Amino acid sequence: MNSSLELSVVIPALHEGPNLAILLPRLRELLQTLTNSFEIMVVTAGTDQETLEAAKISEASVIEQSERGYGGALKAGFELARGQYIITMDADLSHPPIFIRDLWEQRNAAEVVIASRYVPGGKAAMPFGRFVLSRILNSFFARGLGLPVKDLSSGFRLYEAGLLQSLELTAHDFNVLIEILVRLYSDGKQIKEVPFNYAPRIFGSSNARIFAFGIEYIKTFYTLRLLKRKIRAGVPAIPHD
């Protein structure tokens, strides 16, 4: 990873052309108020003409992932990102660019900063059933894995990019979000959550099916517990607020 820029924004996007056409201009405008040294990276699988066109208009790089799934998209973005910091966000307009300012202001407070729906001040505008299941899954995994995080499944995050170089991520789907936290927290890295108001997408349907998401997480729960034990090997994580 060549940190020749201050910030890289990595956006996994699968058939998100209409949303990207709205998101990317807003994102570029916001980033220009934070730093003159940034890049926008759209990571996709296959050739989606609407996605490619939206990226081209907003001068965003298009990265084609070689591994499947959301996890594969993040890994492809992490590998090629040139920023000192990396922000990950969804392409579906559920992550308003304006909130990046809040993440950016906290970049020196912790190695990982999470836009959290479930800390005081955060909100999640989603169907009741999905909301309840999301809260249950997040609570179950936080307790079971010993992670002091309320919203493990939020993909709207800021990372110190150097930390991602050494991560050998194995998850291919949305469970990669928890794997990242397990690996970094077990290595003593600090995680901070900032309250975030989540709103549903505008165009298209979600690629994160909550029930499939939950089943995949449950399948990998014990794998992640074993991973944490192996990583820590008796070395305690640094406590934090």
N, C-alpha and C positions, 0 to 999 in steps of 0.2 A: 504494500500500500504506500503510495507516494503522496505524502501530505503537502502538496504544493498549493492547496487552496485552504480556506478557512472552514468552509462548510459544503458538504454534499447532502443533497436530499434524494433519497432512494424511494421510488414509488413502484411497487409491484402493480401491474395493470394487465388484466386479461379481458379483452373486449370492452374497454372502458373509453372508447373514443369520444362519445358525447360528453361524458363527465370531464375528461381531460381537457377538452376544448374550453370548458369553463374554468377548471381548476388551475391549469398551468399559467395563464396570464395573470391571475390573481396571485399565484405563488411567486412568480418572478417579480411582480411589483412589490410584494411584501419583503422579499429577500433583499431587494435593492435598498431598503431602508435599514437593514441590519448590517450588511457587509458588502463590500465590492468584490469579494473573493468567494464565489460560490459556483456550484454546478447543480443542475437538475437532471436526474437519471431515471428514465422510465424503463422498467424491466418487464419484459413480456416473453411469451412463448409463441412462436409462429409469426406469421406476417398478417397483421390486422391493419388494413389500410387506414381506417379512421384513427386508430391509435398512432400510427406512424405520421399521419398528416398533422394531428394535433401537436405531437412532439416537435415536428419540424417547424411549425408556425411559431412556437414559443422557444425555439432554440434549445430544446432539451435533448440530451443524448438518449439513444435507444439501445438497450442492452438485451440481447437474446439469451435467456437462461439455458443452461445445458442440463440441469437437474430439474426434476418435476416439482410442481407444487409451490406453495407460498414460501416454504423453506428454501427451495431451490432458487427462487427469485431473490430472496434476501442475500443468500450466499453469493450470487452473481454480482449483486450490487456492492456488497461489502468488498469483494475482491478487487473491483475496478475503481472504487471511490477514491478520490484524491484529497478529500477534505480532512482537516484536523478533527472535525466533528462530523458525525453522520446523523441525520434525522430520517426516520422512516415514517411514512404516512400512507393512508389508503388513497386510491384514485377516485373513489366514488362520491366525493364531496361530503362525507361524514366527518372528515377532519378539516375544519376550516383553516386556511393558511394563516389567518390572523393569530391563531393560538401559538404558532411557532415563536412568536415574540416572547410568550411566557416560558416556553422551553429554553429559549436562547438566554433569557435573563438568569436562568438557574444553572447554566452550564458549568459554573465553578463550584456548585453546591454538592455535586455527586458525579460519579462516573457514568451513571445511567439516570436519566430523568424521564419519567413516564407521565403522559397525559392520562389522568385517572378519573374514571366515572364514579368511583366508589369511595373516595375520600370526602370529608366534609367540604361542601361547596360544589362538588361534582354532580352531574345529572346524566341520565341516559333515557332518551326518548325512543323507546322501543316497545314492541308488543309485550304485554304483561308476562306471558309464558316464557318468552325468550329472556326477559329481564330476570325472572326468578331463577331460571336454569343457569344463567350466566353468573349470578351471585353465588349460587350453590357451588358451582364448579370452581369459581375463583377462591372461595373460602376453603373448600376441600383441599385443593392443591396447595394453597398457602400454608395451611396447617400441616398437611401431610409431608410437605417438603421443607418446612421450617423457613419459609420465605416471608419476611415482614412487608408484604406487598398486598394491597387490596385489589388491584386490577392487573392481574398477571397477563390477561389476554388482550390488553390494549397494545395495538401495533403502532401507536403514535408515540414515538420515543426519540430521545436524543442520546447519543453515545459518544464517548471519547473513542475516536476511530482506532487508535492504536490497540485498544483492548480486543478488538474483533479479529486482529491478525492471527492470534494464536488459538482461536477457538476452532476446534474440529467438530463442527455441528453435524449431527447425524439425522435430525428430524427433517422430514420433507414437507409437512403440512403446517397448520397453525400452531401445533405444539412446539414448534421451533421457538416461539416466543418465551415459553417457560424454560426450555432448555438453555437459552441464552442467560436467563436470570439465574438458573441453578449454577451454571458454570462460573458466572461472574461473582455472584454472592458468596459461593463456596471458596472463591479465591480472595475474599475479603474486600471486594469492591462495594462502594456505597451506591444505594438506590434511593432515589427521591421521587415522590409522587406529587404532582400539582393538580388541583381540581380542574376538571374539563367537562364541558357540556356536549354530550354526544347527540347527534341528530342523524336520522336514517338517510340513505342514499336518495338521489333524485331520479337518475336514469338507470334502467337495467335491474337485474336481480343480483343478490349477494352471492359471492363465491364462498362465503363462510356460513355454511349450513349449521345451525347451532346444535342440532342433535348429532349429526355426523361429527362435528367438532368435539362434542362431549364424549362420544364413543372413542374417538381417536385419543383423546386425553386420558381416558380411563385405561386404554390399552397400554399406554406408555407410562402410566403412573409409577409402577414398580421399577421400570427401567430407569426412570429419572431419580427415584430414591436410591437405587444402587449406584447410579452415576454420581450423585452427591456424596455418598459415603466414600467412594473411590477417590474423588477429587480432593475431598477434605483430608482424608487420611490422618485424622486427629488434629488438624490445624483449624482452630475456631475462626469463624467469620467475625469481622469487626462489627460490633453492634452500632446501630445508628437510630436516630429519631425517625 
